[in-house]
Amino acid sequence: STGQALQQISAAKEVCCECTVKTECLEFAIETNQDCGIWGGTSEDERRQIRREAAARARSQRAL
């Protein structure tokens, strides 16, 4: 997540911007816990954050 990797991440995300299945790709990555690479225009860190937020929402709904 530093130096050349940031350039590679940016380039990969640019490809995703043009993709017609970006949403489906991200959903697949989240559902199958993909932890490497760019999926659906998101980095590993961004997908981890999405999963954390979804887990927090699920916990708060169960508490109701």
C-alpha positions as a Markdown table, in Angstrom:
| # | Residue | x | y | z |
|---|---|---|---|---|
| 1 | Ser | 0.0 | 0.0 | 0.0 |
| 2 | Thr | 2.9 | 2.3 | -0.7 |
| 3 | Gly | 5.0 | 3.5 | -3.6 |
| 4 | Gln | 4.5 | 1.6 | -6.8 |
| 5 | Ala | 1.6 | -0.4 | -5.3 |
| 6 | Leu | -0.4 | 2.8 | -5.0 |
| 7 | Gln | 0.1 | 3.4 | -8.7 |
| 8 | Gln | -1.0 | -0.1 | -9.5 |
| 9 | Ile | -4.0 | 0.2 | -7.4 |
| 10 | Ser | -5.0 | 3.4 | -9.1 |
| 11 | Ala | -4.5 | 1.9 | -12.5 |
| 12 | Ala | -6.6 | -1.1 | -11.6 |
| 13 | Lys | -9.4 | 1.0 | -10.2 |
| 14 | Glu | -9.5 | 3.0 | -13.5 |
| 15 | Val | -10.2 | -0.2 | -15.4 |
| 16 | Cys | -13.0 | -1.0 | -12.9 |
| 17 | Cys | -14.6 | 2.4 | -13.7 |
| 18 | Glu | -15.3 | 1.2 | -17.3 |
| 19 | Cys | -16.6 | -2.2 | -16.3 |
| 20 | Thr | -20.2 | -3.1 | -16.7 |
| 21 | Val | -20.1 | -5.8 | -13.9 |
| 22 | Lys | -18.4 | -3.7 | -11.2 |
| 23 | Thr | -21.2 | -4.1 | -8.7 |
| 24 | Glu | -21.5 | -7.9 | -9.3 |
| 25 | Cys | -17.7 | -8.2 | -9.0 |
| 26 | Leu | -17.7 | -6.4 | -5.7 |
| 27 | Glu | -20.5 | -8.5 | -4.3 |
| 28 | Phe | -18.7 | -11.6 | -5.3 |
| 29 | Ala | -15.5 | -10.4 | -3.6 |
| 30 | Ile | -17.4 | -9.6 | -0.4 |
| 31 | Glu | -19.4 | -12.9 | -0.4 |
| 32 | Thr | -16.3 | -15.0 | -1.1 |
| 33 | Asn | -14.0 | -13.0 | 1.2 |
| 34 | Gln | -11.4 | -12.1 | -1.5 |
| 35 | Asp | -8.6 | -10.5 | 0.3 |
| 36 | Cys | -6.1 | -9.8 | -2.5 |
| 37 | Gly | -6.3 | -7.4 | -5.5 |
| 38 | Ile | -8.8 | -5.0 | -6.8 |
| 39 | Trp | -12.4 | -6.3 | -7.0 |
| 40 | Gly | -15.3 | -4.1 | -8.0 |
| 41 | Gly | -13.2 | -1.0 | -7.8 |
| 42 | Thr | -12.2 | -1.6 | -4.2 |
| 43 | Ser | -8.9 | -2.4 | -2.5 |
| 44 | Glu | -8.3 | -5.0 | 0.2 |
| 45 | Asp | -8.6 | -2.3 | 2.9 |
| 46 | Glu | -11.8 | -0.9 | 1.4 |
| 47 | Arg | -13.4 | -4.4 | 1.3 |
| 48 | Arg | -12.3 | -5.0 | 4.9 |
| 49 | Gln | -14.0 | -1.8 | 5.9 |
| 50 | Ile | -17.2 | -2.8 | 4.0 |
| 51 | Arg | -17.2 | -6.2 | 5.7 |
| 52 | Arg | -16.7 | -4.6 | 9.2 |
| 53 | Glu | -19.6 | -2.1 | 8.6 |
| 54 | Ala | -21.9 | -4.9 | 7.4 |
| 55 | Ala | -21.0 | -7.0 | 10.5 |
| 56 | Ala | -21.7 | -4.0 | 12.7 |
| 57 | Arg | -25.1 | -3.4 | 11.0 |
| 58 | Ala | -26.0 | -7.1 | 11.4 |
| 59 | Arg | -25.0 | -7.1 | 15.1 |
| 60 | Ser | -27.1 | -3.9 | 15.8 |
| 61 | Gln | -30.1 | -5.5 | 14.0 |
| 62 | Arg | -29.8 | -8.7 | 16.1 |
| 63 | Ala | -29.8 | -6.5 | 19.2 |
| 64 | Leu | -33.2 | -5.1 | 18.4 |
